[in-house]
């Protein structure tokens, strides 16, 4: 619940920032320009810190090739045999899948299916020990991932496997939830199912003790991808 309150507070702060801003502060900020690369680095650093605070594991800011190599290594370290893989937004998920197959991992690729086959697809994803998805956005202030679910990237990818790996592009790391909703726009928010993931699944319903993995992945790993030519 603490993470939910933190997210709500960040939205309130963002919406109220305009009313509280001081014109003299704005002028001072404008006088010291900050490069886009520096801004992205700061956001990634904040996101990494907040992600670790809620029990997630930040694997670094990597190039696409470095990310692929690390994903293969991680699958080996986790001792998985089957990996569920969704389609990407920017990332070349086919290349990641091929690299995993070369390392003898079995791949379950999520694809659009008829309603009558949806349960079977969900069962195949549930049998995988690792689910890999690309997030639409990351929220630096809370270490949260925002994922829009669709037929190519069903919510089962981030909900059913014991371990979850999420990739996010560096230019999609946003300051707060308000910035994410602004980027999506009213129509995008209204027409899509948005899942907010803050750390691995955990509950205190059992004897009031925190237990991981009861209602979802027991571990959450995140890679931020920064292309070399960006």
C-alpha positions in Angstrom: 0.0 0.0 0.0 2.9 2.4 0.6 3.8 2.3 -3.0 0.2 3.1 -4.1 0.2 6.1 -1.7 3.5 7.2 -3.1 2.2 7.1 -6.7 -0.9 9.0 -5.8 1.2 11.6 -4.0 3.5 12.0 -7.0 0.4 12.7 -9.2 -0.9 15.3 -6.8 2.5 17.0 -6.7 2.8 17.0 -10.5 -0.7 18.5 -10.9 0.0 21.1 -8.3 3.4 22.1 -9.4 2.2 24.8 -11.8 0.3 26.5 -9.0 3.2 26.4 -6.6 6.0 27.3 -9.0 7.9 30.5 -8.4 8.7 32.5 -11.6 12.1 33.4 -10.1 12.9 29.7 -9.7 12.0 29.1 -13.3 14.2 31.8 -14.5 17.1 30.4 -12.5 16.6 26.9 -13.9 16.5 28.3 -17.4 19.8 30.0 -16.9 21.5 26.6 -16.3 20.8 24.3 -19.3 20.9 20.6 -18.7 21.7 18.3 -21.6 19.1 15.6 -22.5 21.7 12.9 -21.8 22.3 14.3 -18.3 18.5 14.4 -17.7 18.1 10.8 -18.9 21.0 9.6 -16.7 19.5 11.3 -13.6 16.1 9.8 -14.3 17.6 6.3 -14.8 19.6 6.7 -11.6 16.5 7.7 -9.6 14.5 4.9 -11.1 17.2 2.3 -10.3 17.3 3.5 -6.7 13.5 3.4 -6.2 13.2 0.0 -7.9 15.7 -1.5 -5.5 13.8 0.1 -2.6 10.7 -1.9 -3.5 12.5 -5.2 -4.0 13.2 -5.1 -7.7 16.6 -5.8 -9.3 18.1 -3.2 -11.6 20.5 -4.8 -14.1 21.9 -1.6 -15.6 21.7 0.8 -18.5 22.8 -1.2 -21.5 23.1 -1.2 -25.3 20.7 -3.5 -27.1 23.5 -6.1 -27.7 24.6 -5.9 -24.1 21.0 -6.4 -23.0 20.6 -9.5 -25.1 23.8 -11.0 -23.7 22.7 -10.3 -20.1 19.3 -11.7 -20.7 20.8 -15.0 -21.8 23.2 -15.0 -18.8 20.3 -14.2 -16.4 18.2 -17.1 -17.7 21.1 -19.4 -17.1 21.6 -18.0 -13.6 18.0 -18.5 -12.7 18.1 -22.0 -14.0 15.0 -21.7 -16.2 14.2 -24.0 -19.1 11.3 -22.1 -20.7 11.1 -18.4 -21.4 7.8 -16.6 -22.4 8.6 -13.7 -24.7 6.3 -10.9 -25.8 6.6 -8.6 -28.8 8.6 -5.4 -28.3 7.8 -1.7 -28.7 11.3 -0.7 -29.8 13.4 -3.6 -28.7 14.2 -6.4 -31.2 12.6 -9.2 -29.2 13.1 -11.7 -32.1 16.9 -11.2 -31.7 16.5 -11.9 -28.0 14.5 -15.0 -28.6 17.0 -16.3 -31.2 19.8 -15.7 -28.7 18.0 -17.7 -26.0 17.2 -20.5 -28.4 20.9 -20.7 -29.4 21.6 -21.2 -25.7 19.1 -24.1 -25.6 16.2 -22.3 -23.9 12.7 -23.1 -25.0 10.8 -20.1 -26.1 7.0 -19.4 -25.8 6.2 -16.4 -28.1 3.0 -14.6 -27.4 1.0 -13.9 -30.5 -2.6 -12.8 -31.2 -4.9 -15.8 -31.0 -8.6 -16.5 -31.3 -10.7 -16.3 -28.1 -11.0 -20.1 -28.1 -7.2 -20.4 -28.0 -6.5 -17.7 -25.4 -6.7 -20.1 -22.4 -4.1 -22.4 -24.1 -1.8 -19.5 -24.7 -2.1 -18.4 -21.1 -1.3 -21.9 -19.9 1.9 -22.0 -22.0 3.0 -18.7 -20.6 2.2 -19.9 -17.1 4.4 -22.9 -17.6 7.4 -20.7 -18.3 9.8 -19.9 -15.5 10.7 -16.5 -16.9 8.5 -13.9 -18.6 10.1 -11.1 -20.7 8.2 -8.0 -21.7 9.0 -4.5 -22.8 7.4 -1.7 -20.7 5.8 1.3 -22.3 7.2 3.5 -19.6 9.2 3.5 -16.3 8.4 6.0 -13.5 11.5 7.3 -11.8 9.9 8.7 -8.7 8.5 5.3 -7.6 10.5 2.7 -9.4 7.3 1.7 -11.2 6.9 0.1 -14.7 3.9 1.0 -16.8 2.9 -1.7 -19.3 0.1 -1.5 -21.8 -1.3 -5.0 -22.4 -2.4 -6.2 -25.8 -2.5 -9.4 -27.8 1.2 -9.3 -28.5 2.1 -8.4 -25.0 -0.6 -9.9 -22.7 -0.6 -9.1 -19.0 0.2 -12.8 -18.3 3.8 -12.1 -19.3 4.3 -10.0 -16.2 1.9 -11.8 -13.9 2.3 -15.6 -14.2 5.9 -16.6 -14.5 7.9 -16.9 -11.2 10.5 -14.5 -12.5 9.8 -11.4 -14.6 12.3 -9.4 -16.7 11.1 -6.1 -18.1 13.0 -4.0 -20.6 12.4 -0.2 -21.0 13.9 2.3 -23.3 15.9 5.2 -21.8 13.7 7.8 -23.5 10.6 6.2 -21.9 11.8 6.7 -18.3 9.5 9.4 -17.0 9.6 11.6 -13.9 6.3 10.5 -12.5 2.9 9.0 -13.2 1.4 12.3 -14.4 4.1 12.5 -17.1 3.2 8.9 -18.2 -0.5 9.8 -18.5 0.4 13.0 -20.4 2.5 11.0 -22.8 -0.3 8.5 -23.4 -2.9 11.2 -23.8 -6.6 11.0 -22.8 -7.5 8.7 -25.7 -4.5 6.4 -25.0 -5.5 6.1 -21.3 -9.1 5.5 -22.1 -8.6 2.9 -24.8 -5.8 0.8 -23.3 -5.4 -1.5 -20.2 -2.4 -0.1 -18.3 -0.7 -2.2 -15.7 1.5 -0.5 -13.1 4.2 -2.8 -11.6 6.0 -1.7 -8.5 8.4 -4.4 -7.4 7.8 -8.2 -7.3 4.5 -9.6 -6.1 4.2 -9.6 -2.3 1.5 -9.9 0.3 1.2 -9.6 4.1 -2.1 -11.6 4.3 -0.3 -14.7 5.6 0.3 -14.2 9.4 1.0 -10.5 8.6 4.4 -11.4 7.2 5.7 -10.2 3.8 5.7 -13.1 1.4 7.0 -12.8 -2.2 5.5 -14.5 -5.2 2.0 -15.5 -3.9 0.0 -13.5 -6.5 2.6 -13.0 -9.2 6.4 -13.1 -9.9 8.7 -13.6 -7.0 11.4 -11.6 -8.6 11.5 -8.6 -10.9 14.5 -7.7 -13.0 14.7 -4.5 -15.1 17.1 -3.4 -17.9 17.1 0.1 -19.3 18.2 0.1 -22.9 20.2 3.1 -24.2 21.1 2.7 -27.9 24.6 3.7 -28.9 23.4 6.0 -31.6 21.0 7.9 -29.3 
